[in-house]
Amino acid sequence: MKKDSQTSFIIFAGIVILCFFTVVAVSNLLPQNNESDSYYVKIEDDMGAKIESLNIENNKLKITMSGDAAFYCVKSTKSTPNDKSLCWKKVNNNMAIISVYQYKKYYVWLKDVEGNISIPMSINTNEK
């Protein structure tokens, strides 16, 4: 009789745990009405901010911009950064210079004053 009650308890506890994880999984998969749209990025190809040139000299990437660029982001992955990403740095005088590693590919995005994000440009540090 004791063995049957232990087996029943284990089955009941397993069902409760399974139900809990099912509720958590379903709640994460269903769309939420209170989610912010700030996690989704709209890439603009007709924005006023443009990358004019990307040059590498002495392990430094020089980015020359034009238009109303407010921020730039440089990453070694092609995934477009969201609006709140930590990679965004303020643009000064339509120019930026950052240190880079050799033999890597870098992607550069611009964000204008309205929050639009540009299509990325890329550069390989092993090319001349």
Secondary structure as UniProt FT lines:
FT   HELIX           2..29
FT   TURN            33..34
FT   HELIX           37..39
FT   STRAND          43..44
FT   STRAND          50..57
FT   TURN            58..59
FT   STRAND          60..66
FT   STRAND          69..75
FT   TURN            83..84
FT   TURN            86..87
FT   STRAND          89..90
FT   TURN            93..94
FT   STRAND          95..99
FT   TURN            102..103
FT   STRAND          105..112
FT   TURN            113..114
FT   STRAND          117..118
FT   STRAND          121..124
FT   TURN            125..126
//
